Amino acid sequence: MLGSVRISATQGFMLAIASITVTGHLLFIPVIINQAGRDSWLSVLITIVPAVLIGFVVSSLAKLYPGRTIIEYTQEITGKWIGKLISCLFIFYFFHDTSLAIRGFGEFFTSAITPRTPIMVYFVAVTILAVYAVRNGLEVMARANQIFLVCMIPVGLTASVLTQKDKVYKNFLPILEFGPQPALMGMFTLVSLYSTFVILGMVFPFFAHQEKIRKGSMITMLILIVMFLGPITGPIAVFGLERSIGLSFPTFQLLRDIQVGDLQRLDLIGIVLWSLGSFAKISIFLFGTTVGLAQLFRLEDFRALAAPTGALMVIVSLLNSENYIEMYRFFRDTFPYYSLFIGGFIPLVLFIIAIIRRLFEKRRENV
């Protein structure tokens, strides 16, 4: 059923860019600003090496096992039972990250835009759209996201240009006032966000041009670094450190404060684009979860799992936290360790084992 599905490498990497960027801008930037303060820009720059490493590892595994998802080749690398256990961890990771994205989407609207609207309205609305997208297939999701992202990037660049006159770069001084630890903590959180790139382990088999996977993955990571520099430094440069720390959605506040002559309320554009980006994130992770479950339990049609899985995600979204503050604490204190372990460390171990096994196989063939 999935064998004939093909998307371009550009479309696939755009899915990763949209999902990581939107989640990061809405939910992770406040955490990083609070952790790293004036050195948050340093946190972004020193994330380059681990981010590229994550892209290299996930894409290299796909190159070693072409045509198979991370759920399929994990069992081949580590054996049936250990592989099934690790596959369950990946599926849980995809499932839980989707529920967090749904929760974040609802918290953004009820906290910053429509506080009187029940949060469940947003949960159900975005999940229904995501289920519909998954049932229509990966090609539809990729093409829709391609259109969204082409619109999102110019808005981000425009916002950066329009706020340039209000930026005071002295707000970043002194550099490393409290030593390297704050910058390293910010880097740790940002790398945990980039670890969600592992979702492409469920999408790589459907790329039309497999030879572009590795190079494209590392370029994508570099693009993500650039896309986080402005949103992380902008609030501090415009509002100062003290006010930026107190903002729940600092990038949204930047858009809200932009005025071009008589034109105001440019935040409405941000609301639309962040909504579309959240939809892309939830859709691709719901796709990964349902395909993973179907492959783990050898089911013929993953689409039948989309609606019940989406309903469970809505329930878990309600249980994740009681409010935005609890969610913020989770992203600060727990998510970095949990995400780096499943999305970063486990793929690295799988890659090392796969390389060792290939070397032993070559030696046996030579003997």
Order of alpha helices (4+ residues) and beta strands (2+ residues): alpha-alpha-alpha-alpha-alpha-alpha-alpha-alpha-alpha-alpha-alpha-alpha-alpha-alpha-alpha-alpha-alpha
